[in-house]
């Protein structure tokens, strides 16, 4: 039973920082998913795959895993490059690059 501790990335529709500060502990799947022959749904007998725990910090998630003797692996988040541009920069006189229209 191996757990992953990571900070999830924001989705495409999220521009702010809400729900981007939590750390998540998820278990690695222990068995492969299989298709149900009658309905065609995918399923597994692994119930730990349904567990997703949220923590306020990395240290809390690691402490939880150590307290319950769960083997874990921590994935550090990549820092996002921030480029701040204004709409008016498209019309600057000193703009570098060609206009396409």
C-alpha positions as CSV (number, residue, x, y, z in Angstrom):
1,X,0.0,0.0,0.0
2,X,1.8,3.1,-1.3
3,X,0.4,6.6,-1.1
4,X,1.1,9.7,-3.1
5,X,1.3,13.1,-1.4
6,X,1.1,16.0,-3.9
7,X,-0.3,19.4,-4.4
8,X,-2.9,19.2,-7.3
9,X,-2.7,21.6,-10.2
10,X,-5.4,24.1,-11.0
11,X,-7.8,23.2,-13.6
12,X,-8.2,25.1,-16.9
13,X,-11.3,27.0,-15.6
14,X,-9.6,28.2,-12.4
15,X,-7.7,31.6,-12.5
16,X,-7.5,32.3,-8.8
17,X,-5.7,30.5,-5.9
18,X,-8.8,29.0,-4.3
19,X,-8.4,25.2,-3.5
20,X,-4.9,25.4,-4.9
21,X,-3.2,25.4,-1.5
22,X,-4.3,22.0,-0.2
23,X,-2.1,18.9,-0.3
24,X,-3.7,15.5,-1.2
25,X,-2.9,12.0,-0.1
26,X,-4.1,9.3,-2.5
27,X,-3.4,5.6,-2.6
28,X,-1.8,3.9,-5.6
29,X,-4.1,1.3,-7.2
30,X,-3.2,-2.3,-6.0
31,X,-5.0,-4.1,-8.8
32,X,-6.0,-3.2,-12.4
33,X,-9.4,-2.0,-13.3
34,X,-11.6,-4.4,-15.3
35,X,-14.6,-4.0,-17.4
36,X,-17.9,-5.5,-16.3
37,X,-19.1,-7.9,-19.1
38,X,-22.8,-7.1,-18.6
39,X,-22.9,-3.3,-18.2
40,X,-19.5,-2.3,-19.6
41,X,-18.6,-0.2,-16.5
42,X,-15.0,-0.3,-15.2
43,X,-14.5,-1.3,-11.7
44,X,-12.0,-2.8,-9.2
45,X,-12.0,-4.6,-5.9
46,X,-9.5,-2.1,-4.6
47,X,-11.5,0.2,-2.2
48,X,-8.5,2.3,-1.3
49,X,-8.6,3.9,-4.8
50,X,-11.7,5.8,-3.7
51,X,-9.9,7.5,-0.7
52,X,-8.6,11.0,-1.2
53,X,-7.6,13.0,1.9
54,X,-6.9,16.7,1.9
55,X,-4.5,18.5,4.2
56,X,-3.6,22.1,4.7
57,X,0.2,21.5,4.5
58,X,2.7,19.0,3.3
59,X,3.9,18.3,6.9
60,X,0.3,17.4,8.0
61,X,0.0,14.8,5.2
62,X,3.4,13.3,5.9
63,X,2.6,13.1,9.7
64,X,-0.7,11.4,8.9
65,X,1.1,8.8,6.7
66,X,3.7,8.2,9.3
67,X,1.2,7.9,12.2
68,X,-0.7,5.2,10.4
69,X,2.5,3.5,9.0
70,X,1.6,4.2,5.3
71,X,4.4,4.1,2.8
72,X,4.3,7.3,0.9
73,X,6.0,9.3,-1.8
74,X,6.0,13.1,-1.9
75,X,5.8,14.9,-5.2
76,X,6.8,18.6,-5.0
77,X,4.8,21.0,-7.1
78,X,6.4,22.8,-10.0
79,X,6.5,26.6,-9.7
80,X,4.4,28.3,-12.3
81,X,6.0,31.0,-14.5
82,X,4.2,34.2,-14.1
83,X,4.0,36.7,-17.0
84,X,2.0,39.7,-16.2
85,X,0.7,41.4,-19.3
86,X,-1.9,44.0,-19.9
87,X,-4.3,44.2,-22.8
88,X,-2.9,47.6,-23.7
89,X,0.5,46.0,-24.3
90,X,-0.8,44.7,-27.7
91,X,-1.1,48.3,-28.9
92,X,2.2,49.7,-27.7
93,X,4.3,51.8,-30.0
94,X,7.4,50.0,-29.0
95,X,5.8,46.5,-29.5
96,X,8.2,43.9,-30.9
97,X,6.8,41.6,-33.5
98,X,4.7,42.0,-36.6
99,X,1.0,42.7,-36.7
100,X,-0.8,39.9,-38.4
101,X,-3.9,41.8,-39.5
